[in-house]
Amino acid sequence: MKESGQPGLSFPPLGLHDVDLGVYAWFLEHRTVDFAAVAAAAGVDEEEARRSIGRLLAAHLLAPGTGGPDTYFALSPETASAQLAAPVEARIRSEQQRLAEVRAELDRFLPAYFQRGGQSATLQVLENVQEVRDLLNRASRHCRSEVMSAQPGGGARNPEAMEEALERDRSMLNRGIRLRTLYHHTARFNGPSQAYVSAASALGAQYRTVYDLFGRLIVFDHELAFIQAQNNEFGAVVIREASTVAYLCEIFERTWDLAKPFADAVDDGLEEVSREIHQTIIQLLAAGLKDETIARRLGMSLRTARRHIANIMQEFDAGSRFQAGVIAAERGLLDVGVNDPDEDPADGAAAGD
């Protein structure tokens, strides 16, 4: 591959001062330099007026006149911007061409990569977090219309990952991309998640929560899906096969319809959500699920789940889970509040309407 000898793409700082506005205004009316007049008009001494003229020349807001060494004329800010931007834009075009060449050269290795472990272009396994982040960032940059995601676990995410995700989301929202995210109800009680949702909602993102989520999922443009790799919390499976992606989108849409809007933690009915979590735990207990399973399905820590369970046992004055289930049935608590805990959103998608 050819080496790129291009310099950096950033503009050097212009270093303009407030006083330069007055000096610039003076030159809009005059051409011959009279440092005493310039200084008086700008309210500075003659030495500062000279420095100001130097800054305006460097910023292309002034140009030497044809009447001699002591004449200048003012240029429009648009002209100055175009003159400063021209070399940078040329370098950007050159770098974009270089980037296209690099991608084309590396894409020649894709068939060999996909052959590893029987992978294909429609199913790709990423085994480390850096690979996942790189491909997520690339998918975000190329996204055209919508991103749908499900983030289980009550929103307890790595702060660095959340910061990176917010920057990625902000960039897409500024391009008019629709963002929808599902969390567990427990995310409403998580401070970092509340702050993240509040910031992204203000930019136009949409968030909802449910008591039970089907798993981690991110889908770009109904074409590219990421799900968590089995037995590897840092890995992901990338799916491009159209029917499978459409099925995952259907699961998301059905869950989204059942979920509760989540934008402002202060006004989002935490008491109602808390009651729904409580009701769900009762139903899952009656169904015979273990503490670990209940915690995972509700996106809470095992310690928190066991605290809820202990409170329920005390509330029912029950000596066993079976007895708690009987009491809950007698009180009619197994038939209200949430969907059947054994019902999976995928069941409806598979069976059809």
C-alpha positions, 0 to 999 in steps of 0.5 A: 500500500502507498504511504500517505504524505498528507499533513493534518487536516485541521485548521490552525487557530486564527487567534482573532481578538475582539479588537479586530472587529473594530479594525476590520470595520475601519478598513471597510471604509478606508484603504490607506493605513493611518495607524493613529486613525485605526487605533483611535477608531478601535480604541487601542494604541498604535502598536496593538492596531499593527498587531490587529492588522497582522492577524486580519491579514493572516485570517484573509480578512485583509489583503494588500492593496495596489496603492502602495505598501501602506494600503489594504482592503477588506475581504468578505468573511465568506471569501476569507473562509473559502481561501482558508478552507481550500487547501484543507478541503483538497487534503480531505478529498485526497484522504477520502480517496486514500481511505477508499483505496485502503478499504478496497485493498483490505476487502480483498481479505474478507473471503478468507476471514469469513471462511474461518470457522465456517463463517459466511458473509451473512453470519459473522462472529466477533470474539473481542470487544474492540472488533465489536466497537469498530464494526458498530462505529462503522455501521453507525456511520453508514446508517441511513434511516433507523437503529433499533436496540435492546439493552438488557441488564437495567442499564448498568453499562460501562461508563466509557462504553456509554460515553462512546455510545452517546457520541455515536447516537448524537452523530446519527441523530444530527443526520436525522436517523431514528433511534429507538432503544428498549431497556429493562424497567430497572434502568429507571432506577439507575443513575447513569442510565437516567442521565444517558436517556435524558441527554439522548432524548433531548436530541430526539432518541426514543426509549421505552422499558419492559419488565422482561427483555428478550436479549441484547440486540442492535439492528441498523436499517432493518439490514444488519443485526448484532446479537450477543455471542453465547458464553462471551459477554464481550463478543457479538454475532453479526447477522446480515441474512434478510429473513433472520434480521426481519424476524429480529425486527418483528420481535423488537416491534412487538416488545416496543408496543408493550413497553412504557415510554422512558424519557425523564426519570422524575416524571416517568411513574417510578411507583407504577413501574416498581409495582409492575416489577414487584408483580412480575417477581410474584409471577416468576416465583409462582412459576418456579423460577430460580433466583438467578433466572429471575434476576437475569430476566428482570435486569437486576443484580442477584442481590437485589432480586433476593431482597425483593423475594425476601420482601414478598415472602415476608409480605405473604407470611409464606414459609416456602415458595410453593406457599407464596404461589398458593397465596398469590393465586388466592389473591388473584395476583397471578392474572393481572399486571403483566403478561404471562411470564412464560410467554416470549415475544418471539412466540407471537412473531413465530405464530403470526397474528 
